[in-house]
Amino acid sequence: MTEQPTIHAPKDGTKEARLVEALKGKGQTLDQLCGLLSWQPHTVRAALTRLRKRGYVIECVAKTETSAARFKLRTAKS
């Protein structure tokens, strides 16, 4: 049996916790995440990398002709 890695969630009330909440559901664009957190784009991308290292699975939904690329948490399939 393979064990799933333990995900260490960010502390409540932090910007990283807000980032995790924003990535749930349909996700957010990079610009939306920058506005939500008052961070520069490179800081948002670095935070996404830190979350991936913690065990979160973040996918990038490709942009279309009418919408920008979105980042969202991949949900576990039961």
ABEGO torsion letter per residue (X at the ends): XBBBBBBBBBBBGBAAAAAAAAABEAEBBAAAAAAAAGBBAAAAAAAAAAAAAAGBBBBBBBBBAABBBBBBBBBBBX
